Amino acid sequence: MKNVLCFGDSNTWGFDPDASQNQPFPVRHAADVRWTGALAAALGADWKIIADGQNGRTTVHDDPFNVARNGRTYLPACLEAHQPLNAVVLMLGTNDLKAVFNAPAGEIATGVGVLVRLILQSTNGPGNLAPKVLLVAPAAVGKLERFPDLVEKFAGAEAKARRFPELYRAIAGQFGCAFLNAQDYTTPSPVDPLHLDAASHAGLGQAVAAALRTLFHD
């Protein structure tokens, strides 16, 4: 049995852009529709997938409008709670695009690197060694023009997100971990430029499954 932690934000939580329209609260895709569910189905019974996604989670930033969203603060406890972990699939950075953080794309990638280092320096894998890491560059940000509130909240996010693949690939190379570009397998929902529909979740789950098989030579 291989234990895999998927650590991410609302797209790992499974935010459903269609069902959440006109609702006062976020609605999730069904568990088997989320990319983590598709991943579990693709890998089978010899793998345990632990999904830890949180709406609004950042890499290293404290959100002044939401409590307990800092990934760096929470990650060490999460790793310990679920050990032994054979691998961590890390996909964060979209919420760091918020204007309130004023973070260039390169600094967001640096924040992801802080989390990769925490994982690789941990003793939360089998035999008190570190888990392997699959670093995933988040999905692209769709066109924001039709969403006036998001234009201000995520000013400049589209262009910054397009730089994620090259920057995250460089971070993965720096730390010697595996890399996957989610933008190759997903398309932002037309009703919500920050979240993924069921088809994108399915594609991402299959892609992560293939990457993990390669990582473990299965």
PyMOL commands that set and color helices and strands:
alter all, ss='L'
color gray80, all
select helices_A, chain A and resi 10-13+35-43+71-82+95-97+105-120+126-128+148-153+157-162+164-175+182-184+198-216
alter helices_A, ss='H'
color red, helices_A
select strands_A, chain A and resi 2-8+47-53+87-91+132-137+178-181+188-189+192-196
alter strands_A, ss='S'
color yellow, strands_A
deselect
rebuild
show_as cartoon
